[in-house]
Amino acid sequence: MYLVDDDDSARSGLGRLLRSAGFSVVAFASAQDYLASGPFEKPAVLILDVRMPGMSGLELQKRLKETRGGPRIIFLTAFEDPQARAEAMAAGASAFLHKPVDEKVLFAAIEAALEGLDPNNN
């Protein structure tokens, strides 16, 4: 599982939560750092912040969609933004959640994303 969030405390807290639930997590402070670190394990789930300096989460989603076999994306945001939600979901996001996220809601979204992965391509 991959995690991209520019907020240090959010990234470390979410990383700890996911690891405590048994997930292997690789975390990045920016979309650019994530892209520079490839190649990525497939299939994968990416938990992604929407608003970040430089490349936004929505821009990263567009770029990943251009490459075959991109990860299943769960967006997290601290902002109410119906347009961003609609754009993310129309582009194939698995979920669009708000911070602070309830861990049961997050784990349900992760489970749904994992169930939607194709082990051969994505």
Secondary structure, DSSP 8 states (H G I E B T S, - for coil): -EEE-S-HHHHHHHHHHHHHTT---EEESSHHHHHHT----SS-EEEEES--SSS-HHHHHHHHHHSTT--EEEEEESS--HHHHHHHHHTT-SEEEESS--HHHHHHHHHHHHHT--TTT-
